[in-house]
Amino acid sequence: MSLSPRLRRWRGILTRVGIDGALVLGSMAVAYWLRFEFRIPEPYAATIWRALGLAIAVKMSVFLAFRVYRFSWQHIGLGELTHTALACVTGTAALASVELVFRDIGHWIGMPRSVFGIDFAICLLAILGIRVSRRLVLHSARRTRNLGRRTLVVGAGSAGTELIRALEMDDTFAVVGVLDDDPTKFGQTIRNAPVIGDRRSLPKEISRLNISTVLIAIPSAPPHVIRETIELARRAGIADVKIIPQLSELYAGIVTTSVLREARPEDVLRRDPVRVDTEGISQHITGRTALVTGAAGSIGTELCRQLLGFGAARLIALDFNETGLFYLESDLRLRFPDRDVRVVVADVRDAEQIDRILAAENPDVVYHAAAYKHVPMMEAFPCEAVKTNVEGTRNVLQAACRSKADAFVLISTDKAVNPSSVMGTTKRIAELLVRNQEISGTRCMTVRFGNVLGSRGSVLRTFQDQVEARQPITVTHPDMERFFMVTSEAVQLVLQASVIGQSGQVLVLDMGDPVRIVKLAEDVIRFYGLEPHKDLPIVFSGVRPGEKLREELLTEDEGAEAASHERLLIAHVARPTADWLDSLTKLINAARHGDKESVMTLLQALVPQFRETS
């Protein structure tokens, strides 16, 4: 009958206690024999048993007090060995102190002082040696059995070294070699894995060494290096390509096997990493309470992770998607077990509920990411778009101001610029709502950016699904262009904007050059080791309702000025008038009553550009 995990754990602890007890007794006995050259004279021969009993009682008590048995010997490292050595030093000092006390009050013959020194040396070597030997034997057995998938690691820097060290504890991978572009590292070994060449030799080494898995461990590498490495592995027939993400995705800055993930198309599309003032963000976030709406979405989820990564003391994750919140909570508690995380199922449309939540939680900063974002869907349901994107924003904004939050940050979109869709128009109205709160005690600002690579429902995910199903790739128009950024970088810039932004400002992320959607489709096809237009065709389906061929980040009349961060701009948005606010109230009432015709009329009245381009 197999033991439960709890019983197996206690059996292991008791076994380790027993081994240490035997070593303590043995080291003391050997110390006596060495001190007296293997002939223990009277009266010491009569008192050695008392010395052995005292040694095991005192030293084992110290070991238990130091909790040295919480360490697994097969995974023990320098930190654990140092802690155990300190316990040995303390144990010997305690034994000497106790023995001197008993000698003074009991008038007995004590241990020779030289025995303490000999015993300490033998005991320390034995206690540490048994632990190191156990680890070496287990690791040697693993290498002998060659467990796991035959693996090549690309990258012999600090990340690669830490990854290989972590893989020693994992039977999933058997690292047989390392590749690095630095020729000075050729011939070196990292934890018994030889550095055998550079990245260009990847196809040859995959074939020669019968490789099943490639792990890319160069998180700070420029985009073209990642792209080339993934393509080399794919062309060599490797389906299992994993990657350590960019540094912006390593929340604790620590490389372990848990940070490994499958290579994604966005890894070959990413640009040079964004540099943000991480110290400034951390100072702004550390110890504070943050509330995120739309927390179960792509941007909301990443916001939650990075807020906790930057030191938020409390996080309230709010969404009406209870399934998404369930998985988000599990993920956050696994990543940040020591943080106060609360998930709240709520709808931003419910003003009274939102008011109660913010009054009770009293957040320092509110990030409003909840929104309907799918353009064709909202063309069919404009009333729903208004109730969530406009009324929902107003509810959260007013609740944040009433609860005296330090900052409110609206997550907006480039589709709000000269909007041609219902969704874009509602987001433009939301921006103007935030602009109107300039004089409140809360810093109310908007952060506007383009598409996020790999977000739910994004074109990238659609292309992935089509390629994996070996279906033709559908693109709406050959000239369609969009701005793209990876989720982690977009969120870092949102956090940067929330630090430097002033009330009433619209901060615009520098998204770089727009990407042609046809080029994006071709890159995704190549990511899977296929040839565009040959292995998979690309077909044009026509522009959908509300879509534009090209998005913009700024209107002509907004202008822009540089912010204190090179990747942020400040757009000049005029404050809405009293008449505009009256029309806004009418819009919300029309949406509540399902009056689609009035909603469309009022949207055009509130945002004249919509009328011009629709």
C-alpha positions as CSV (number, residue, x, y, z in Angstrom):
1,M,0.0,0.0,0.0
2,S,1.4,3.4,-1.0
3,L,1.8,6.1,1.6
4,S,0.1,9.4,1.4
5,P,2.3,12.4,0.5
6,R,2.1,13.7,4.1
7,L,3.3,10.3,5.5
8,R,6.0,10.1,2.9
9,R,7.2,13.5,3.9
10,W,7.3,12.6,7.6
11,R,9.1,9.3,6.8
12,G,11.7,11.3,5.0
13,I,12.2,13.8,7.8
14,L,12.5,11.0,10.4
15,T,15.0,9.2,8.2
16,R,17.2,12.3,8.0
17,V,16.9,12.9,11.7
18,G,18.0,9.3,12.4
19,I,21.0,9.6,10.0
20,D,22.1,12.9,11.7
21,G,21.7,11.3,15.1
22,A,24.0,8.5,14.1
23,L,26.6,10.9,12.7
24,V,26.5,13.0,15.9
25,L,27.2,9.9,18.0
26,G,29.8,8.6,15.6
27,S,31.7,12.0,15.4
28,M,31.8,12.3,19.2
29,A,33.1,8.7,19.6
30,V,35.7,9.1,16.9
31,A,36.8,12.5,18.5
32,Y,37.5,10.6,21.8
33,W,39.4,7.9,20.1
34,L,41.5,10.3,18.1
35,R,42.2,12.5,21.2
36,F,43.5,9.5,23.2
37,E,45.1,7.7,20.2
38,F,42.5,4.9,20.3
39,R,43.1,4.1,24.0
40,I,40.6,6.0,26.2
41,P,42.0,6.1,29.8
42,E,40.1,6.1,33.0
43,P,38.3,8.1,34.2
44,Y,37.2,9.3,30.6
45,A,36.3,5.8,29.5
46,A,33.6,5.7,32.3
47,T,32.1,9.0,31.2
48,I,32.1,8.7,27.4
49,W,28.5,7.4,27.4
50,R,27.4,10.5,29.3
51,A,29.2,12.6,26.7
52,L,27.5,10.8,23.9
53,G,24.1,11.3,25.4
54,L,24.7,14.9,26.1
55,A,26.0,15.4,22.5
56,I,23.0,13.9,20.8
57,A,20.5,15.7,23.1
58,V,22.0,19.2,22.6
59,K,23.0,19.0,19.0
60,M,19.8,17.4,17.7
61,S,17.8,20.0,19.7
62,V,19.8,22.8,17.9
63,F,19.3,21.1,14.5
64,L,15.6,21.0,15.1
65,A,15.5,24.6,16.3
66,F,17.3,25.6,13.1
67,R,14.8,23.6,11.1
68,V,17.5,22.0,8.9
69,Y,15.1,19.1,8.1
70,R,12.8,21.2,6.0
71,F,15.5,21.1,3.2
72,S,15.4,18.2,0.7
73,W,18.9,16.7,0.4
74,Q,18.5,16.0,-3.3
75,H,17.9,19.7,-4.0
76,I,20.2,21.2,-1.4
77,G,22.3,24.2,-2.5
78,L,24.8,26.6,-1.1
79,G,22.3,28.5,0.9
80,E,21.0,25.4,2.6
81,L,24.5,24.1,3.3
82,T,25.5,27.4,4.9
83,H,22.4,27.3,7.1
84,T,23.3,23.7,8.1
85,A,26.9,24.6,8.8
86,L,25.7,27.5,11.1
87,A,23.6,24.9,13.0
88,C,26.7,22.7,13.5
89,V,28.7,25.7,14.9
90,T,25.8,26.6,17.2
91,G,25.4,23.0,18.3
92,T,29.0,22.6,19.3
93,A,29.0,26.0,21.1
94,A,25.8,24.9,23.0
95,L,27.3,21.5,23.8
96,A,30.4,23.2,25.3
97,S,28.3,25.6,27.3
98,V,26.0,22.9,28.7
99,E,29.0,20.7,29.5
100,L,30.8,23.5,31.4
101,V,27.6,24.2,33.4
102,F,27.2,20.6,34.4
103,R,30.9,20.3,35.3
104,D,30.6,23.3,37.7
105,I,27.4,22.2,39.4
106,G,27.9,18.5,39.3
107,H,31.6,18.2,40.1
108,W,31.9,15.6,37.3
109,I,34.8,14.9,35.1
110,G,34.1,16.9,31.9
111,M,35.2,16.3,28.3
112,P,38.7,17.4,27.3
113,R,38.5,20.7,25.4
114,S,40.4,19.3,22.4
115,V,37.5,16.8,21.9
116,F,35.2,19.7,21.2
117,G,37.4,20.9,18.3
118,I,37.9,17.4,16.9
119,D,34.2,16.6,17.2
120,F,33.2,19.8,15.5
121,A,35.4,19.2,12.5
122,I,34.3,15.6,12.1
123,C,30.6,16.4,12.7
124,L,30.6,19.3,10.3
125,L,32.2,17.3,7.5
126,A,29.9,14.3,8.1
127,I,26.7,16.4,8.3
128,L,27.5,18.4,5.1
129,G,29.1,15.5,3.3
130,I,26.1,13.2,3.6
131,R,23.9,15.9,2.1
132,V,26.2,16.7,-0.8
133,S,26.8,13.0,-1.5
134,R,23.0,12.4,-1.6
135,R,22.6,15.1,-4.2
136,L,25.5,14.0,-6.3
137,V,24.4,10.4,-6.3
138,L,20.8,11.3,-7.4
139,H,22.1,13.6,-10.1
140,S,24.6,11.1,-11.4
141,A,21.8,8.5,-11.5
142,R,19.7,10.9,-13.6
143,R,22.5,11.4,-16.1
144,T,23.2,7.7,-16.3
145,R,19.5,6.9,-17.0
146,N,19.4,9.9,-19.4
147,L,15.9,10.7,-18.4
148,G,13.8,13.2,-20.2
149,R,13.7,14.7,-23.7
150,R,17.1,15.2,-25.3
151,T,17.4,19.0,-25.1
152,L,19.6,21.8,-26.6
153,V,19.8,25.1,-24.7
154,V,20.4,28.2,-26.7
155,G,22.2,30.8,-24.6
156,A,25.2,30.3,-22.2
157,G,24.7,33.5,-20.3
158,S,23.3,34.0,-16.8
159,A,19.8,33.0,-17.9
160,G,21.0,29.9,-19.6
161,T,23.2,28.9,-16.7
162,E,20.3,29.4,-14.2
163,L,18.0,27.4,-16.4
164,I,20.3,24.5,-16.7
165,R,20.8,24.5,-13.0
166,A,17.1,24.4,-12.5
167,L,16.7,21.6,-15.0
168,E,18.9,19.4,-12.9
169,M,15.9,19.0,-10.6
170,D,13.5,18.1,-13.5
171,D,13.4,14.8,-15.2
172,T,11.5,16.3,-18.1
173,F,14.6,17.5,-19.9
174,A,18.0,16.0,-20.5
175,V,20.4,18.8,-21.5
176,V,23.0,17.4,-23.9
177,G,24.5,20.6,-25.2
178,V,24.5,24.4,-25.2
179,L,24.8,26.9,-28.1
180,D,26.0,30.4,-27.8
181,D,27.2,33.0,-30.3
182,D,30.2,34.0,-28.1
183,P,33.2,31.9,-29.4
184,T,35.1,32.4,-26.1
185,K,32.5,30.1,-24.5
186,F,33.1,27.2,-27.0
187,G,34.4,24.1,-25.2
188,Q,33.2,25.3,-21.7
189,T,30.8,23.2,-19.7
190,I,27.8,24.4,-17.8
191,R,26.7,22.0,-15.1
192,N,28.2,19.1,-17.3
193,A,26.5,20.4,-20.5
194,P,29.1,21.3,-23.1
195,V,29.0,24.5,-25.2
196,I,29.3,23.0,-28.6
197,G,28.8,25.8,-31.1
198,D,26.8,28.9,-32.1
199,R,23.2,29.4,-33.1
200,R,23.9,28.7,-36.8
201,S,24.9,25.2,-36.0
202,L,21.5,24.5,-34.5
203,P,20.2,22.3,-37.4
204,K,23.4,20.3,-37.6
205,E,23.4,19.6,-33.8
206,I,19.7,18.8,-33.8
207,S,20.4,16.0,-36.3
208,R,23.7,14.8,-34.8
209,L,22.5,14.7,-31.2
210,N,18.9,13.4,-31.9
211,I,17.4,16.5,-30.2
212,S,13.7,16.6,-29.3
213,T,13.5,20.0,-27.5
214,V,15.1,23.4,-28.0
215,L,15.1,25.8,-25.1
216,I,15.9,29.5,-25.9
217,A,17.4,31.1,-22.8
218,I,18.3,34.6,-24.1
219,P,15.6,36.9,-22.7
220,S,17.5,40.1,-23.5
221,A,18.2,39.2,-27.1
222,P,17.1,41.5,-29.9
223,P,14.0,40.4,-31.8
224,H,15.8,39.2,-34.9
225,V,17.9,36.7,-32.9
226,I,14.8,35.1,-31.4
227,R,13.1,35.0,-34.8
228,E,16.1,33.4,-36.5
229,T,16.6,30.8,-33.7
230,I,12.9,29.7,-33.7
231,E,12.9,29.5,-37.5
232,L,16.1,27.4,-37.5
233,A,14.6,25.0,-35.0
234,R,11.3,24.7,-36.9
235,R,13.1,24.0,-40.2
236,A,15.0,21.3,-38.5
237,G,11.8,19.6,-37.6
238,I,11.6,20.5,-33.9
239,A,8.0,21.1,-32.8
240,D,8.9,21.5,-29.1
241,V,10.5,24.9,-28.9
242,K,10.3,26.7,-25.5
243,I,11.5,30.1,-24.5
244,I,12.4,32.1,-21.5
245,P,10.2,35.3,-22.0
246,Q,11.5,38.8,-22.3
247,L,12.7,40.4,-19.1
248,S,9.5,42.4,-19.0
249,E,7.6,39.1,-18.4
250,L,9.9,37.9,-15.6
251,Y,8.0,39.4,-12.7
252,A,10.4,38.4,-10.0
253,G,13.5,38.5,-12.2
254,I,14.2,34.9,-11.4
255,V,14.8,32.1,-14.0
256,T,13.2,28.8,-13.1
257,T,11.6,26.0,-15.1
258,S,8.2,27.5,-14.3
259,V,9.0,30.5,-16.5
260,L,9.5,28.4,-19.6
261,R,6.7,28.5,-22.1
262,E,6.0,27.5,-25.6
263,A,7.4,29.8,-28.3
264,R,4.6,31.9,-29.7
265,P,4.2,33.8,-33.0
266,E,4.4,37.1,-31.1
267,D,8.0,36.1,-30.1
268,V,9.1,36.3,-33.7
269,L,7.2,39.6,-34.2
270,R,8.3,41.5,-31.1
271,R,10.4,44.7,-31.4
272,D,13.3,45.9,-29.4
273,P,12.4,45.8,-25.7
274,V,10.8,48.9,-24.1
275,R,12.8,50.5,-21.3
276,V,10.8,51.9,-18.5
277,D,11.6,53.5,-15.2
278,T,11.1,50.3,-13.1
279,E,12.4,52.0,-10.0
280,G,9.9,54.8,-10.4
281,I,7.0,52.4,-11.1
282,S,8.0,50.3,-8.1
283,Q,8.1,53.4,-5.8
284,H,4.6,54.4,-7.1
285,I,3.1,50.9,-6.7
286,T,4.8,49.3,-3.7
287,G,2.7,49.0,-0.6
288,R,-0.5,50.4,-2.3
289,T,-3.9,49.0,-3.1
290,A,-4.8,48.7,-6.8
291,L,-8.1,47.9,-8.4
292,V,-8.3,46.6,-12.0
293,T,-11.6,46.3,-13.9
294,G,-11.8,43.9,-16.8
295,A,-9.2,41.9,-14.9
296,A,-9.9,38.6,-16.6
297,G,-9.1,40.0,-20.1
298,S,-5.7,40.0,-21.7
299,I,-4.7,43.6,-20.6
300,G,-6.4,43.2,-17.2
301,T,-4.6,40.0,-16.4
302,E,-1.2,41.4,-17.3
303,L,-2.0,44.5,-15.3
304,C,-2.7,42.3,-12.3
305,R,0.5,40.4,-12.7
306,Q,2.7,43.4,-13.1
307,L,1.1,45.4,-10.3
308,L,1.9,42.5,-7.9
309,G,5.3,42.1,-9.5
310,F,6.0,45.8,-8.8
311,G,5.0,45.4,-5.2
312,A,1.3,46.2,-4.8
313,A,0.3,45.2,-1.3
314,R,-3.4,44.6,-2.2
315,L,-5.0,43.8,-5.5
316,I,-8.8,43.9,-6.3
317,A,-9.4,42.1,-9.6
318,L,-12.9,43.0,-10.8
319,D,-14.8,41.4,-13.8
320,F,-18.2,39.9,-14.5
321,N,-16.5,36.8,-16.1
322,E,-16.5,34.5,-13.2
323,T,-14.6,31.7,-15.0
324,G,-11.9,34.0,-16.1
325,L,-11.6,35.4,-12.6
326,F,-11.3,31.8,-11.2
327,Y,-8.3,31.1,-13.4
328,L,-6.8,34.5,-12.8
329,E,-7.0,34.1,-9.0
330,S,-5.4,30.6,-9.2
331,D,-2.6,32.1,-11.4
332,L,-1.9,35.1,-9.1
333,R,-1.9,33.0,-5.9
334,L,0.6,30.6,-7.4
335,R,2.9,33.4,-8.6
336,F,2.4,35.7,-5.6
337,P,1.5,33.5,-2.6
338,D,2.3,36.3,0.0
339,R,0.1,39.0,-1.5
340,D,-3.4,40.1,-0.6
341,V,-5.4,39.3,-3.8
342,R,-9.2,39.6,-3.9
343,V,-11.4,38.8,-6.9
344,V,-14.8,40.5,-7.3
345,V,-17.5,39.4,-9.6
346,A,-19.2,42.6,-10.6
347,D,-20.6,44.5,-13.7
348,V,-19.3,48.0,-14.3
349,R,-22.7,48.9,-15.6
350,D,-24.1,48.6,-12.0
351,A,-23.3,52.0,-10.6
352,E,-24.5,51.2,-7.0
353,Q,-22.5,48.0,-6.9
354,I,-19.3,49.7,-8.2
355,D,-19.8,52.5,-5.7
356,R,-20.1,50.0,-2.8
357,I,-17.0,48.1,-3.9
358,L,-14.7,51.1,-4.3
359,A,-16.0,52.7,-1.0
360,A,-15.2,49.4,0.8
361,E,-11.9,48.6,-0.8
362,N,-10.6,52.2,-0.9
363,P,-8.1,51.7,-3.7
364,D,-5.2,54.0,-4.2
365,V,-5.2,53.6,-8.0
366,V,-7.9,52.3,-10.4
367,Y,-7.1,50.8,-13.8
368,H,-10.2,50.7,-16.0
369,A,-9.7,48.0,-18.7
370,A,-13.3,46.7,-18.8
371,A,-14.7,47.3,-22.3
372,Y,-16.3,45.7,-25.3
373,K,-13.7,45.8,-28.0
374,H,-14.8,43.7,-31.0
375,V,-15.6,46.1,-33.8
376,P,-18.0,44.1,-36.0
377,M,-19.9,42.8,-33.0
378,M,-20.5,46.2,-31.6
379,E,-21.8,47.5,-34.9
380,A,-24.7,45.0,-34.4
381,F,-25.2,45.9,-30.7
382,P,-24.5,49.6,-30.3
383,C,-26.7,49.9,-27.1
384,E,-24.5,47.3,-25.4
385,A,-21.4,49.1,-26.4
386,V,-22.7,52.4,-24.9
387,K,-23.8,50.7,-21.7
388,T,-20.4,49.1,-21.1
389,N,-17.9,51.4,-22.7
390,V,-19.6,54.8,-21.8
391,E,-21.8,54.3,-18.8
392,G,-19.5,51.7,-17.3
393,T,-16.6,54.1,-17.6
394,R,-18.6,56.9,-16.0
395,N,-19.6,54.6,-13.1
396,V,-16.1,53.5,-12.3
397,L,-14.7,57.0,-12.8
398,Q,-17.2,58.7,-10.5
399,A,-16.7,55.9,-7.9
400,A,-13.0,56.3,-8.0
401,C,-13.3,60.1,-7.4
402,R,-15.8,59.6,-4.6
403,S,-13.5,57.1,-2.9
404,K,-10.7,59.6,-3.2
405,A,-8.4,57.3,-5.2
406,D,-5.1,58.9,-6.0
407,A,-5.4,58.0,-9.7
408,F,-7.8,56.7,-12.3
409,V,-6.4,55.3,-15.6
410,L,-8.6,54.5,-18.6
411,I,-7.3,52.0,-21.0
412,S,-8.2,53.3,-24.5
413,T,-7.6,52.4,-28.1
414,D,-6.4,53.9,-31.4
415,K,-9.8,53.1,-32.7
416,A,-11.0,56.1,-30.7
417,V,-9.1,58.4,-33.1
418,N,-11.4,59.6,-36.0
419,P,-13.6,56.6,-35.3
420,S,-15.4,54.8,-38.0
421,S,-17.0,52.2,-35.7
422,V,-19.4,52.2,-32.8
423,M,-16.8,50.6,-30.6
424,G,-14.2,53.3,-31.4
425,T,-16.8,56.1,-30.9
426,T,-17.8,54.8,-27.5
427,K,-14.1,54.7,-26.5
428,R,-13.7,58.3,-27.7
429,I,-16.6,59.4,-25.5
430,A,-15.0,57.5,-22.6
431,E,-11.8,59.5,-23.2
432,L,-13.7,62.8,-23.1
433,L,-15.5,61.7,-19.9
434,V,-12.1,61.3,-18.2
435,R,-10.9,64.6,-19.7
436,N,-13.8,66.3,-18.0
437,Q,-12.7,65.1,-14.5
438,E,-9.5,67.3,-14.7
439,I,-10.5,69.4,-11.6
440,S,-11.4,66.4,-9.3
441,G,-9.0,65.5,-6.5
442,T,-8.2,62.2,-8.3
443,R,-5.6,62.2,-11.2
444,C,-7.8,61.1,-14.0
445,M,-6.0,60.1,-17.2
446,T,-6.3,58.0,-20.4
447,V,-3.7,55.8,-21.9
448,R,-4.3,55.1,-25.7
449,F,-2.6,52.4,-27.7
450,G,-3.1,50.1,-30.6
451,N,-3.5,46.3,-30.9
452,V,-1.9,43.9,-28.5
453,L,-0.3,40.8,-30.0
454,G,-1.8,37.6,-28.9
455,S,-4.7,39.0,-26.9
456,R,-8.0,37.1,-26.9
457,G,-9.9,37.5,-30.1
458,S,-6.9,39.2,-31.8
459,V,-6.1,38.7,-35.5
460,L,-2.9,36.8,-34.4
461,R,-4.9,34.2,-32.5
462,T,-7.2,33.8,-35.5
463,F,-4.3,33.2,-37.8
464,Q,-2.8,30.7,-35.3
465,D,-6.1,28.7,-35.3
466,Q,-6.3,28.8,-39.1
467,V,-2.7,27.6,-39.6
468,E,-3.0,24.8,-37.0
469,A,-6.2,23.6,-38.7
470,R,-4.3,24.0,-42.1
471,Q,-7.0,26.3,-43.4
472,P,-6.5,29.2,-45.7
473,I,-5.5,32.4,-43.9
474,T,-8.2,35.1,-44.2
475,V,-7.2,38.8,-44.5
476,T,-9.8,41.5,-45.0
477,H,-7.7,43.6,-47.4
478,P,-4.2,43.6,-48.9
479,D,-3.5,47.1,-47.7
480,M,-4.9,46.7,-44.1
481,E,-2.4,47.9,-41.5
482,R,-2.4,48.0,-37.7
483,F,-0.2,49.1,-34.8
484,F,1.0,46.2,-32.6
485,M,2.8,45.7,-29.3
486,V,3.3,42.7,-27.0
487,T,1.0,42.7,-23.9
488,S,3.8,42.9,-21.3
489,E,5.3,46.0,-22.9
490,A,2.0,47.7,-23.4
491,V,1.2,47.2,-19.7
492,Q,4.6,48.4,-18.6
493,L,4.0,51.6,-20.5
494,V,0.5,51.9,-19.0
495,L,2.1,51.7,-15.5
496,Q,4.8,54.3,-16.6
497,A,2.1,56.6,-17.8
498,S,0.2,56.3,-14.5
499,V,3.3,57.5,-12.7
500,I,4.0,60.6,-14.9
501,G,0.5,61.4,-16.1
502,Q,-1.4,64.5,-14.9
503,S,-5.1,64.9,-14.5
504,G,-7.0,65.3,-17.8
505,Q,-4.2,64.1,-20.0
506,V,-4.4,61.5,-22.8
507,L,-1.1,59.7,-23.0
508,V,-0.4,57.9,-26.2
509,L,2.0,55.0,-26.5
510,D,4.6,55.1,-29.3
511,M,3.6,51.9,-31.1
512,G,6.4,52.2,-33.7
513,D,5.6,51.6,-37.4
514,P,2.3,50.0,-38.4
515,V,2.4,46.4,-39.5
516,R,0.7,45.1,-42.7
517,I,-1.7,42.4,-41.8
518,V,-0.6,40.4,-44.9
519,K,3.0,40.4,-43.6
520,L,1.8,39.4,-40.2
521,A,-0.1,36.4,-41.8
522,E,3.0,35.4,-43.7
523,D,5.2,35.5,-40.5
524,V,2.7,33.3,-38.6
525,I,2.8,30.7,-41.4
526,R,6.6,30.7,-41.4
527,F,6.6,30.3,-37.6
528,Y,5.0,26.9,-38.1
529,G,7.6,25.9,-40.6
530,L,5.4,26.4,-43.6
531,E,5.8,28.5,-46.7
532,P,3.2,31.3,-47.3
533,H,1.2,31.1,-50.5
534,K,2.7,27.6,-51.2
535,D,1.8,25.4,-48.2
536,L,-1.1,27.7,-47.1
537,P,-2.9,30.3,-49.3
538,I,-3.9,33.8,-48.1
539,V,-7.3,34.9,-49.2
540,F,-8.9,38.3,-48.9
541,S,-12.4,38.4,-47.4
542,G,-13.3,42.1,-47.6
543,V,-13.3,45.0,-45.1
544,R,-15.9,44.4,-42.3
545,P,-18.4,47.0,-41.0
546,G,-16.7,49.7,-38.9
547,E,-13.2,48.8,-40.0
548,K,-10.6,51.2,-41.4
549,L,-7.7,50.3,-43.6
550,R,-5.3,52.2,-41.3
551,E,-5.6,53.3,-37.7
552,E,-4.2,56.5,-36.3
553,L,-2.9,57.3,-32.8
554,L,-3.6,61.0,-32.9
555,T,-6.1,63.3,-34.6
556,E,-4.9,66.3,-36.6
557,D,-6.3,68.8,-34.1
558,E,-4.9,67.0,-31.0
559,G,-1.3,67.6,-31.8
560,A,1.1,66.1,-29.4
561,E,4.0,67.0,-27.1
562,A,6.7,64.8,-25.7
563,A,6.2,63.3,-22.2
564,S,9.1,62.6,-19.8
565,H,9.4,59.1,-21.3
566,E,10.6,58.6,-24.8
567,R,7.8,56.1,-25.7
568,L,5.0,58.3,-24.5
569,L,3.3,61.3,-26.0
570,I,0.7,63.7,-24.6
571,A,-2.3,64.4,-26.8
572,H,-4.1,67.7,-26.4
573,V,-7.8,66.9,-26.1
574,A,-10.4,69.7,-25.7
575,R,-12.6,69.5,-22.6
576,P,-16.3,68.8,-23.4
577,T,-18.9,71.5,-23.1
578,A,-22.1,71.5,-20.9
579,D,-24.2,70.8,-24.0
580,W,-22.0,67.8,-24.8
581,L,-22.6,66.4,-21.3
582,D,-26.4,66.9,-21.7
583,S,-26.2,64.8,-24.9
584,L,-24.2,62.2,-23.1
585,T,-27.0,61.7,-20.6
586,K,-29.5,61.3,-23.4
587,L,-27.2,58.7,-25.1
588,I,-27.0,56.6,-21.9
589,N,-30.8,56.8,-21.4
590,A,-31.4,55.8,-25.0
591,A,-29.0,52.8,-24.6
592,R,-30.8,51.7,-21.5
593,H,-34.1,51.7,-23.4
594,G,-32.6,49.8,-26.3
595,D,-33.3,52.7,-28.7
596,K,-30.7,51.8,-31.4
597,E,-31.7,54.6,-33.8
598,S,-31.4,57.3,-31.1
599,V,-28.1,55.8,-30.0
600,M,-26.6,56.1,-33.5
601,T,-27.8,59.6,-33.9
602,L,-26.4,60.7,-30.5
603,L,-23.1,59.0,-31.2
604,Q,-22.7,61.0,-34.3
605,A,-23.7,64.2,-32.4
606,L,-21.2,63.6,-29.6
607,V,-18.3,62.6,-32.0
608,P,-18.7,64.4,-35.3
609,Q,-15.8,62.5,-36.8
610,F,-17.9,59.4,-36.6
611,R,-20.5,60.9,-38.9
612,E,-17.9,62.0,-41.4
613,T,-16.2,58.6,-41.7
614,S,-19.0,56.1,-41.1
